Structures are given as structure tokens and as C-alpha cells.
Amino acid sequence: MSNGSGAKARREEEIAFLAMEQVLGVDIRLADAAGVDKMPDGAWGSDNGRSRGIVEITSPPAKELLTEWARAKKERRPQTENGSVPLRLNELAEVCAELLAADWALENIEKLQAQPADERHLFLFARSHDVKNYFYRLSDSYEDGSIEPVEDLTLPAGISDVWFRGRARRKSGQLLGPTEVWLARYQAGVGWQRHVVEIEEQDLPSPATGIADDPVPAEMRHPKDRTTANGTAEAR
């Protein structure tokens, strides 16, 4: 993702920011809101100003799928996907390693590596079901106790955490209200962690207009203002 001067967080970014704030207890600002090139998406600082964290939020490319969804919306057709997904059971770590080695991921990793920080986080979400399938399996808690084993990851140099956004479920069934979001996080020196956070719909920006209509009136949305003059952030 990349934001120009005066920009607001996109919906995918805001979901990631809100989720990370709940888990980490930080206050994230748009690090690239000042229009500086090669800046990560978000940044935060410690109370004493001695440490800094940054995050880049991205997704595997899905240009053809998004184009088809936009065409379907324009023609008032259902937005559907076709094709099967290879299961690759018990190979989730291998799938993650392949994703992190892809060109689109390396571009974002290099952006993080180029910035001074004590923590560098890469937050991944998926648009197409072939990737969502793996992210769901990484983050699901499996109430019956039968969890798919996931091997450790070797993170790129300087990257402290990689997040994978899993499935989301609206609790209320209404337009507004909390949505549960499942997350898988791999932290250097700690390993795999799973989290479930709640995000209020009114705290999010509208969906991309080219892909979906917004059923929620604009005046009912109140996303957080994350812009700063210098692209840094203070902790709460």
C-alpha cells in the first residue's frame, strides 16, 4: 500500500491497524501520509520515544480477479470465483515461505528494511480464495482441538513479525456492529501466535467504490484520523 499527502487509511489498512493496535497496545499513524516515497504504511513509538515500530500492509496480486469483480458490479452480476484450491495439507509453512519469497512481497520487505526501526511488521491479507484458504487455516483456532501443524518460519533479515489475516465473522448480523477477525502472527524468537479481535464496522472506511456499494451511510462511519505532519506516531 502507499498513501500520498493528506491520505486516509484504506479499508484493508484500517482493519490491519485496528487489529494490531488491539494486540500490541500501540497507537498507529500513517507513516507515508506526508507523501515521502518508500515509507511503510504505519508507524508507532514507545512512551519514552526510544523505540519505533513500523508496518507494511499488502496482499498477493489479484489484478484479474479485481477487474472481474469491478465488471460484475457494473453489470449487476454476482462476484464469484471459479477453480479449485490445492490443499497442500501440513505444508502451511512452505506456502508462507513461498509467499515471502515472491517479488511482490520482497518489494514490501525491502521498504521495511530500508527504514530505521526496532520492530518491522509485514501484515498480509488475501483477496482471492486460493490464498485466503491458507490464511484461514493458519489462523483458525479449531474448537475441537485438531489443529493443522505449522513449522517455524525463517523471517527475512530485520523483519520481526509477519501477520496473516484469516476469516472474519459479523457477530450481530446487522450492517453495524462488531466483526470478529482471526489472525495468525509469526514473531521472531517466539513463534506462532493466534489472535481473535473485534472490529466495529463504523470504525472502518467504506469499501472500494469500484468493487462494492456501501450499505452503511457515510455519516455513520467514523474512521480514526491517522495522519501526522512528519509520518511518525506516538504511543498511547
C-alpha positions in Angstrom: 0.0 0.0 0.0 1.1 3.6 -0.5 -0.6 6.8 0.7 0.0 10.3 -0.6 -0.1 13.6 1.3 -3.3 14.0 3.2 -4.5 10.5 2.5 -6.6 8.4 4.8 -6.2 4.7 5.5 -7.9 2.4 3.1 -10.3 -0.2 4.4 -7.7 -3.1 4.3 -5.1 -0.9 6.0 -7.6 0.2 8.8 -8.5 -3.3 9.5 -4.8 -4.2 9.9 -4.2 -1.1 12.1 -7.1 -1.7 14.4 -6.2 -5.4 14.8 -2.6 -4.7 15.6 -3.5 -1.9 18.0 -5.6 -4.3 20.0 -2.9 -7.0 20.1 0.1 -4.8 20.6 -1.5 -1.9 22.6 0.0 0.8 20.4 -1.3 3.8 18.5 -0.5 3.6 14.8 -0.2 6.5 12.5 0.1 6.7 8.7 3.9 6.8 8.2 3.6 7.7 4.5 0.9 10.4 4.9 3.5 13.1 4.3 3.9 11.9 0.7 7.5 10.7 1.3 8.5 7.9 -1.1 9.5 4.4 0.1 7.8 4.9 3.5 6.0 2.0 5.2 2.2 2.2 5.8 2.2 2.7 9.5 4.4 3.6 12.4 4.3 3.9 16.2 6.6 4.8 19.0 7.1 3.9 22.7 6.1 6.1 25.5 9.7 7.3 26.1 10.4 7.7 22.4 13.3 5.2 22.5 11.8 2.6 20.2 9.9 2.6 17.0 7.8 0.1 15.1 6.7 0.1 11.5 4.3 -2.0 9.4 3.7 -2.6 5.7 0.3 -3.9 4.7 0.0 -5.8 1.4 -1.7 -8.6 -0.5 -0.7 -11.1 -3.2 -1.6 -9.6 -6.6 -5.1 -10.3 -7.8 -5.5 -7.9 -10.7 -7.6 -10.2 -12.9 -9.9 -11.0 -10.0 -10.4 -7.4 -9.0 -11.1 -6.5 -12.7 -13.7 -9.2 -12.9 -15.3 -8.1 -9.7 -15.5 -4.5 -10.9 -17.0 -5.7 -14.2 -19.5 -7.8 -12.3 -20.5 -4.9 -10.1 -21.0 -2.6 -13.1 -23.2 -5.3 -14.8 -25.0 -6.1 -11.6 -23.8 -9.7 -11.6 -22.7 -11.8 -8.6 -19.0 -11.5 -7.8 -17.8 -15.1 -7.9 -14.6 -17.1 -8.2 -14.0 -20.3 -10.2 -11.4 -23.0 -9.8 -10.1 -25.4 -7.2 -7.6 -24.8 -4.4 -4.7 -27.3 -3.9 -4.9 -28.3 -0.2 -1.2 -28.8 0.5 -2.1 -30.3 3.9 0.6 -29.9 6.5 2.6 -27.6 4.2 1.4 -24.2 5.5 5.0 -23.2 6.5 6.2 -24.0 3.0 3.3 -21.9 1.5 4.2 -19.0 3.7 7.9 -19.2 2.7 7.0 -19.2 -0.9 4.8 -16.1 -0.5 7.5 -14.2 1.4 10.0 -15.0 -1.4 7.7 -13.7 -4.2 8.6 -10.4 -6.0 5.5 -8.5 -4.6 6.5 -9.5 -1.0 10.2 -8.7 -1.5 9.3 -5.2 -2.6 7.4 -4.5 0.6 10.0 -6.3 2.8 12.8 -4.1 1.2 10.7 -1.0 2.1 10.6 -2.1 5.7 14.3 -3.0 5.8 15.2 0.5 4.5 13.7 2.3 7.5 15.2 2.6 11.0 13.0 0.7 13.4 13.2 -1.7 16.4 10.2 -3.7 15.1 9.3 -4.3 11.4 6.0 -5.9 10.8 4.6 -7.2 7.5 0.8 -7.6 7.5 -0.7 -9.8 4.8 -4.3 -10.2 3.7 -5.7 -12.1 0.7 -8.3 -11.2 -1.9 -8.5 -14.4 -3.8 -9.8 -17.6 -2.2 -6.7 -19.7 -3.2 -4.6 -17.6 -0.8 -7.4 -17.0 1.7 -7.7 -20.7 2.2 -4.2 -20.9 3.6 -4.6 -17.8 5.7 -7.8 -19.2 7.2 -6.1 -22.5 8.1 -3.1 -20.6 9.7 -5.4 -18.5 12.0 -8.3 -20.8 12.8 -8.5 -21.9 16.4 -10.1 -25.3 15.8 -12.5 -25.7 18.7 -12.3 -29.5 18.5 -8.6 -29.3 19.2 -7.5 -30.8 15.9 -5.1 -28.2 14.6 -3.0 -28.5 11.5 0.7 -28.4 12.4 2.7 -25.4 11.1 6.5 -25.5 11.1 8.6 -22.5 12.1 9.4 -19.8 9.6 12.7 -18.2 8.7 11.9 -14.5 8.5 13.7 -12.1 6.2 16.6 -10.2 7.8 15.3 -7.4 10.0 11.7 -8.4 9.9 10.3 -9.1 13.4 6.7 -10.1 12.7 4.6 -11.4 9.9 0.8 -11.3 10.2 -1.8 -13.3 8.2 -5.4 -12.1 8.3 -7.8 -15.0 8.4 -11.6 -15.2 8.2 -14.0 -12.6 9.5 -17.5 -13.1 11.0 -20.0 -10.4 11.8 -21.4 -11.1 15.3 -24.6 -9.1 15.1 -25.7 -10.0 11.6 -26.5 -6.3 11.2 -25.0 -3.6 9.0 -23.2 -2.1 12.0 -21.7 -3.9 15.0 -18.6 -5.9 15.8 -16.9 -8.3 13.4 -14.6 -11.0 14.7 -11.3 -11.2 12.8 -8.9 -14.2 13.1 -5.2 -13.5 12.9 -2.1 -15.7 12.7 1.2 -14.0 13.7 4.7 -15.3 13.5 7.1 -13.4 15.8 10.9 -13.8 15.6 12.1 -15.6 18.7 8.6 -16.5 19.8 7.0 -18.5 17.0 3.3 -18.8 16.0 0.5 -17.0 17.9 -3.2 -16.8 17.1 -5.4 -13.9 18.0 -9.1 -13.0 17.6 -10.0 -9.3 17.6 -13.3 -7.4 17.3 -13.6 -4.5 14.9 -16.6 -2.2 14.7 -17.9 -1.5 11.2 -18.4 2.2 11.9 -14.7 2.5 12.6 -13.8 1.4 9.1 -13.7 3.4 5.8 -16.2 2.4 3.0 -15.3 -0.5 0.7 -13.7 0.5 -2.6 -16.4 2.0 -4.7 -15.3 0.2 -7.9 -15.8 -3.2 -6.2 -18.7 -2.8 -3.8 -21.6 -0.5 -2.8 -21.5 0.7 0.8 -24.8 -0.2 2.6 -23.7 2.0 5.5 -24.5 5.7 5.3 -21.3 7.8 5.1 -22.3 9.8 8.2 -22.4 6.7 10.3 -18.7 5.9 9.6 -16.1 7.5 11.8 -12.6 6.0 11.0 -9.7 7.2 13.0 -7.6 10.1 11.7 -4.1 8.6 11.5 -2.3 11.4 9.6 0.6 13.3 11.1 2.8 16.0 9.8 6.1 14.1 9.9 4.9 10.5 9.4 5.7 9.3 12.9 3.5 8.1 15.7 3.3 8.4 19.5 2.3 5.6 21.8 -0.8 5.9 24.0 
